[in-house]
């Protein structure tokens, strides 16, 4: 993901009607346009950084309209703070009919911001990656269709580790020691985000074999999780962490330029790394910590939902079904032509040639062994006390267990306030 292009402000929305393309330039991300079609669907995407994604999204919409002339699809490419924009727009009559999210929270279901999609999932539901589907599911109903699986783990420069006499770490203690040993000249040992937290914050609880949630109980105030944060804090305190870099963790520039020897990153950046670094890099899971610990690879990604308040729910469902469940070519193209992602359907992932060799295959194998993620109950209101506590622990040397214990009570209150759906 290119950080600059991700933030580039695009003022264009396009409407496909009977195969024709009508362009409307506007500062309003919902765009404008007109069509003689019986139904017009407004499809929102966040601004992907990979070159070619915007053109691909428009091409898919045009192809659908060619096959279904009564339906026009307006593709809206939303720059900037996508989440804030969809959250406000989806509550209005002008909101998107189809949009993408990372997870479906209970309040989204209660407020009819999403429609149940079990009727279009059908037999495909069984081959969808369950870690990708679980954040979209409540009370046995699925409210989204996974589009891509993003795999996040650690990348490292082979030459920099070799020069420092450092082996790829297999424990968190080894990682903190390696980060210190690798910090020299203009290179920092590790980059997990410009705030020193972004990639690391969510992975540490899993690295001790635990989780932030156990069903509807918040469970991160444990000695083991506190111990992991205390150990990881060493990298911040001894200045082994790269902070305030020109791009964020999801862009591979810090690794490519040698600004950091180890970085938290995503599979999507693999083509760029291969182009720039050739074979001078490799991957590893986030290392385990403690007696019950385990290596961790985080599974993320984007999923498609239908606005439950849309005037065209049935038409929107058919469009989503065609795009993300029936059209194999689209799903492979979207996952693998503009950066590397894993197709959510098992059959497509297994047949995806670019993922069958080299580091890509290693990443996919690590995903199968160590992949995990939190569920949709880890909503912003629930996670914010944890995030704030993690920041105080890492940056202000706050007592880890006491700080998490106080934060956990606030998180539990927020979780209890979420509807049971």
C-alpha distance (Angstrom), angle and dihedral (degrees) to the residues before:
residue distance angle dihedral
X1 . . .
X2 3.79 . .
X3 3.79 108.9 .
X4 3.79 94.1 -153.5
X5 3.79 96.1 49.6
X6 3.80 91.3 42.5
X7 3.78 88.7 60.8
X8 3.78 96.7 38.6
X9 3.81 107.2 121.5
X10 3.79 110.3 -123.1
X11 3.76 117.8 -171.4
X12 3.78 99.1 -169.3
X13 3.78 133.5 110.6
X14 3.78 122.7 175.3
X15 3.76 132.4 -154.7
X16 3.80 122.2 -155.5
X17 3.78 114.0 -155.6
X18 3.79 120.2 169.2
X19 3.81 89.1 -21.8
X20 3.82 94.0 -53.8
X21 3.77 119.8 122.5
X22 3.79 119.0 -137.9
X23 3.81 114.4 -172.0
X24 3.78 122.7 -154.7
X25 3.80 121.2 -174.8
X26 3.76 113.4 -154.0
X27 3.78 141.9 143.8
X28 3.79 88.2 -129.8
X29 3.83 106.9 92.6
X30 3.81 90.8 -147.3
X31 3.79 88.5 66.2
X32 3.80 125.3 -162.6
X33 3.78 140.9 -111.5
X34 3.77 144.2 130.4
X35 3.78 136.3 -121.3
X36 3.78 142.0 -177.1
X37 3.79 89.9 -137.4
X38 3.78 117.9 115.5
X39 3.81 91.6 -125.3
X40 3.79 130.3 31.1
X41 3.80 117.5 -164.5
X42 3.79 120.8 -160.7
X43 3.82 108.6 -147.8
X44 3.81 116.7 -167.5
X45 3.80 125.0 -157.1
X46 3.78 126.9 178.1
X47 3.79 113.2 -122.0
X48 3.79 104.6 -84.4
X49 3.78 114.2 -155.0
X50 3.80 98.9 -146.0
X51 3.80 113.8 101.7
X52 3.79 113.1 -109.6
X53 3.81 98.5 24.7
X54 3.79 95.7 107.4
X55 3.80 92.8 49.9
X56 3.80 90.1 47.3
X57 3.82 92.6 52.7
X58 3.80 90.1 51.3
X59 3.80 91.4 47.5
X60 3.80 92.4 52.5
X61 3.81 90.3 51.1
X62 3.81 92.0 48.8
X63 3.80 91.3 50.0
X64 3.80 91.1 51.2
X65 3.80 91.7 50.9
X66 3.80 91.0 49.9
X67 3.80 88.7 56.2
X68 3.81 93.6 39.8
X69 3.84 107.6 33.9
X70 3.81 92.7 177.1
X71 3.82 90.2 64.8
X72 3.80 124.7 68.3
X73 3.79 118.2 -166.6
X74 3.78 119.2 -152.9
X75 3.81 110.8 -158.9
X76 3.79 112.4 -150.3
X77 3.80 116.0 -166.9
X78 3.80 106.1 -158.6
X79 3.81 117.7 -155.7
X80 3.78 127.8 -164.8
X81 3.79 122.4 11.9
X82 3.79 97.9 11.6
X83 3.79 96.4 174.2
X84 3.78 95.0 54.6
X85 3.80 90.6 46.9
X86 3.80 96.9 51.0
X87 3.80 91.9 43.2
X88 3.79 91.3 57.7
X89 3.80 97.4 36.8
X90 3.81 97.0 47.9
X91 3.81 89.7 65.0
X92 3.82 92.3 59.6
X93 3.83 131.2 74.1
X94 3.81 87.9 -115.6
X95 3.79 92.9 57.2
X96 3.80 124.5 119.2
X97 3.79 120.8 -77.0
X98 3.80 90.5 -152.0
X99 3.80 125.8 23.0
X100 3.78 141.0 157.9
X101 3.80 129.5 -112.2
X102 3.81 139.7 169.8
X103 3.80 93.8 -129.6
X104 3.81 142.0 -8.6
X105 3.79 113.1 -118.3
X106 3.83 123.2 -156.6
X107 3.80 93.0 -109.5
X108 3.82 89.4 56.4
X109 3.81 88.6 58.1
X110 3.79 93.4 45.0
X111 3.81 92.6 49.3
X112 3.82 92.0 47.6
X113 3.78 92.7 -118.8
X114 3.81 87.1 138.0
X115 3.80 135.1 37.2
X116 3.81 125.2 -140.5
X117 3.80 110.2 -103.0
X118 3.81 102.6 -169.1
X119 3.79 90.6 113.3
X120 3.81 91.5 63.3
X121 3.82 97.8 36.0
X122 3.79 93.4 65.3
X123 3.79 114.5 147.9
X124 3.82 92.2 -10.5
X125 3.79 89.4 73.6
X126 3.80 91.3 75.6
X127 3.79 93.9 59.0
X128 3.79 97.1 44.9
X129 3.78 114.5 106.8
X130 3.80 104.6 -97.0
X131 3.81 94.0 -144.6
X132 3.80 87.3 55.9
X133 3.82 93.1 46.1
X134 3.82 99.0 43.3
X135 3.84 96.4 74.2
X136 3.80 87.7 55.3
X137 3.81 96.5 50.4
X138 3.80 131.3 88.9
X139 3.82 127.1 171.0
X140 3.78 90.1 -10.4
X141 3.80 94.6 -54.2
X142 3.80 121.9 115.7
X143 3.78 117.4 -141.1
X144 3.80 100.0 -178.7
X145 3.79 146.4 32.9
X146 3.83 117.4 -130.6
X147 3.81 112.1 -121.5
X148 3.81 102.3 -177.1
X149 3.77 137.5 -3.0
X150 3.78 115.0 -134.5
X151 3.79 114.9 -156.4
X152 3.82 117.2 -152.8
X153 3.78 125.0 -167.8
X154 3.82 141.5 123.4
X155 3.81 124.1 -58.4
X156 3.79 122.2 -167.6
X157 3.79 140.5 -174.0
X158 3.79 109.6 -114.7
X159 3.81 93.9 -156.0
X160 3.80 94.1 52.0
X161 3.80 93.2 50.1
X162 3.78 91.1 46.1
X163 3.82 92.8 50.1
X164 3.81 90.3 52.1
X165 3.80 93.7 44.9
X166 3.80 91.0 -118.9
X167 3.80 124.6 147.3
X168 3.83 119.5 -149.2
X169 3.82 102.8 -85.3
X170 3.79 120.2 -115.7
X171 3.84 97.7 -173.7
X172 3.78 133.1 45.2
X173 3.80 89.7 -116.8
X174 3.79 89.1 55.5
X175 3.81 89.7 47.6
X176 3.81 93.7 54.9
X177 3.82 90.1 48.0
X178 3.81 91.3 46.9
X179 3.82 92.5 49.7
X180 3.79 90.1 54.3
X181 3.80 93.7 46.5
X182 3.81 91.6 48.4
X183 3.81 94.2 51.7
X184 3.80 105.9 100.4
X185 3.81 138.8 129.2
X186 3.83 107.0 -19.5
X187 3.80 95.3 -17.9
X188 3.81 125.5 94.5
X189 3.76 120.3 -156.4
X190 3.78 99.3 -123.3
X191 3.81 142.7 8.2
X192 3.81 119.8 -161.6
X193 3.81 97.4 155.6
X194 3.77 138.6 -41.8
X195 3.80 91.3 -88.6
X196 3.80 93.1 51.3
X197 3.80 90.0 -116.6
X198 3.78 115.0 61.4
X199 3.80 102.7 98.6
X200 3.78 96.9 22.3
X201 3.78 100.8 50.0
X202 3.78 96.8 69.9
X203 3.79 98.0 38.8
X204 3.82 101.3 52.4
X205 3.84 97.1 74.7
X206 3.81 90.5 54.2
X207 3.81 91.1 47.6
X208 3.82 90.8 68.3
X209 3.80 91.7 49.2
X210 3.80 95.0 -101.3
X211 3.79 138.5 98.1
X212 3.77 139.4 -137.7
X213 3.82 90.7 -119.3
X214 3.79 134.4 40.2
X215 3.80 105.0 -170.0
X216 3.84 103.1 -61.4
X217 3.78 95.0 -16.6
X218 3.80 123.1 94.8
X219 3.79 107.5 -130.9
X220 3.79 111.7 173.6
X221 3.83 99.8 105.8
X222 3.80 96.1 90.4
X223 3.81 131.2 127.7
X224 3.80 89.9 -119.1
X225 3.82 95.9 54.5
X226 3.79 90.7 41.8
X227 3.81 88.5 51.3
X228 3.80 91.9 52.6
X229 3.80 91.8 53.2
X230 3.79 91.2 46.7
X231 3.79 90.2 53.1
X232 3.80 93.5 45.0
X233 3.81 90.3 49.8
X234 3.81 88.6 70.7
X235 3.82 89.0 73.7
X236 3.80 90.4 56.8
X237 3.79 95.5 43.8
X238 3.79 96.8 47.2
X239 3.83 90.4 47.6
X240 3.79 93.9 -117.2
X241 3.81 89.9 132.8
X242 3.77 124.5 90.2
X243 3.82 106.9 -130.1
X244 3.79 132.8 -177.6
X245 3.80 95.8 14.0
X246 3.80 121.3 172.1
X247 3.82 92.4 -105.1
X248 3.80 133.5 30.6
X249 3.79 129.6 -107.0
X250 3.80 94.5 -91.0
X251 3.80 90.0 64.3
X252 3.85 113.4 74.5
X253 3.82 95.1 -143.8
X254 3.81 94.9 106.8
X255 3.80 90.6 59.0
X256 3.79 95.1 40.2
X257 3.81 94.2 51.5
X258 3.80 93.6 43.4
X259 3.80 92.5 -116.9
X260 3.82 86.5 132.1
X261 3.80 131.0 19.6
X262 3.82 95.9 -151.3
X263 3.80 123.8 30.8
X264 3.78 138.0 179.8
X265 3.79 106.0 -125.0
X266 3.77 148.3 139.4
X267 3.78 139.6 -98.4
X268 3.80 88.9 -117.6
X269 3.83 89.5 75.9
X270 3.81 94.9 54.4
X271 3.83 97.2 101.3
X272 3.80 91.3 53.2
X273 3.80 92.0 47.3
X274 3.81 91.4 49.4
X275 3.79 90.9 50.1
X276 3.80 95.0 48.9
X277 3.80 103.6 31.4
X278 3.82 103.1 28.6
X279 3.82 103.7 -164.7
X280 3.82 97.1 -19.2
X281 3.81 94.6 106.8
X282 3.76 141.4 57.6
X283 3.82 140.4 178.0
X284 3.77 138.3 -118.3
X285 3.80 136.4 172.6
X286 3.76 120.6 -104.4
X287 3.81 101.1 -86.0
X288 3.79 126.6 -109.0
X289 3.79 124.2 -106.5
X290 3.79 128.3 -152.8
X291 3.77 134.7 -5.2
X292 3.80 95.1 -54.8
X293 3.78 95.7 37.0
X294 3.77 129.2 124.8
X295 3.82 137.5 -172.2
X296 3.80 114.3 -94.4
X297 3.78 136.7 -146.4
X298 3.79 115.1 179.3
X299 3.78 120.1 -136.8
X300 3.79 116.5 -152.0
X301 3.75 136.2 146.8
X302 3.77 145.0 131.6
X303 3.78 130.7 -68.1
X304 3.78 134.7 -166.7
X305 3.79 122.0 -121.2
X306 3.78 135.4 179.7
X307 3.78 118.5 -130.9
X308 3.80 106.5 -114.2
X309 3.82 89.5 -149.1
X310 3.79 94.0 53.6
X311 3.80 116.6 123.8
X312 3.80 87.1 -138.4
X313 3.79 104.6 47.7
X314 3.82 95.4 143.4
X315 3.81 93.3 48.4
X316 3.80 90.3 46.4
X317 3.80 91.4 51.4
X318 3.80 92.0 51.8
X319 3.80 90.1 50.2
X320 3.81 92.5 49.9
X321 3.80 90.5 46.4
X322 3.81 91.8 52.3
X323 3.80 93.1 44.9
X324 3.80 103.8 43.5
X325 3.81 106.6 18.9
X326 3.80 108.4 30.6
X327 3.79 106.2 29.1
X328 3.80 106.6 75.8
X329 3.80 93.2 176.3
X330 3.79 92.6 56.5
X331 3.79 93.0 47.2
X332 3.82 93.5 50.4
X333 3.78 92.1 43.8
X334 3.81 93.7 50.4
X335 3.79 93.6 46.7
X336 3.79 100.5 43.4
X337 3.80 113.8 18.8
X338 3.81 100.5 67.7
X339 3.79 103.3 33.5
X340 3.79 129.4 -29.5
X341 3.78 121.1 -70.7
X342 3.80 131.2 150.2
X343 3.82 116.8 -110.5
X344 3.84 107.7 -121.1
X345 3.81 93.7 -134.9
X346 3.79 112.1 84.4
X347 3.81 94.9 -139.5
X348 3.80 92.6 53.5
X349 3.80 93.6 44.2
X350 3.80 90.1 51.7
X351 3.80 92.7 50.7
X352 3.81 97.2 43.0
X353 3.81 102.0 116.2
X354 3.84 96.9 -161.1
X355 3.81 88.9 60.3
X356 3.80 95.6 51.5
X357 3.80 100.5 81.2
X358 3.79 145.6 33.5
X359 3.77 123.9 2.2
X360 3.80 91.9 -20.0
X361 3.81 90.2 61.9
X362 3.80 90.2 45.3
X363 3.81 90.1 54.5
X364 3.80 92.3 48.6
X365 3.81 90.5 48.4
X366 3.81 90.7 50.0
X367 3.80 88.7 49.8
X368 3.79 89.5 55.0
X369 3.80 92.7 49.6
X370 3.78 102.5 37.8
X371 3.82 108.7 12.8
X372 3.81 119.7 133.0
X373 3.80 143.7 141.8
X374 3.79 141.2 -178.5
X375 3.79 120.1 -95.4
X376 3.79 129.8 -114.7
X377 3.81 93.3 -87.8
X378 3.80 86.5 75.8
X379 3.80 87.3 86.4
X380 3.83 122.1 167.1
X381 3.80 93.5 -98.1
X382 3.82 90.2 51.3
X383 3.79 96.6 44.6
X384 3.80 98.7 43.5
X385 3.83 96.2 79.2
X386 3.81 88.4 50.4
X387 3.80 91.8 48.6
X388 3.80 91.9 49.2
X389 3.80 91.5 47.2
X390 3.81 92.0 49.0
X391 3.79 89.7 52.7
X392 3.81 92.2 51.1
X393 3.80 91.3 48.0
X394 3.80 96.0 49.0
X395 3.81 100.6 35.1
X396 3.80 103.5 29.3
X397 3.80 101.2 32.6
X398 3.81 91.2 -120.4
X399 3.80 117.0 173.3
X400 3.79 102.1 -88.7
X401 3.80 102.2 -146.6
X402 3.81 95.7 41.3
X403 3.80 92.0 46.8
X404 3.79 93.2 48.4
X405 3.81 91.5 46.0
X406 3.80 91.7 56.3
X407 3.81 92.1 43.9
X408 3.80 93.2 47.8
X409 3.79 91.4 62.1
X410 3.81 89.9 55.2
X411 3.77 91.6 46.7
X412 3.81 91.1 50.5
X413 3.80 91.0 51.8
X414 3.79 89.7 52.6
X415 3.80 91.5 46.5
X416 3.80 92.0 50.1
X417 3.80 88.2 54.1
X418 3.79 92.4 57.8
X419 3.79 112.6 98.9
X420 3.79 121.7 -108.7
X421 3.79 102.6 -121.6
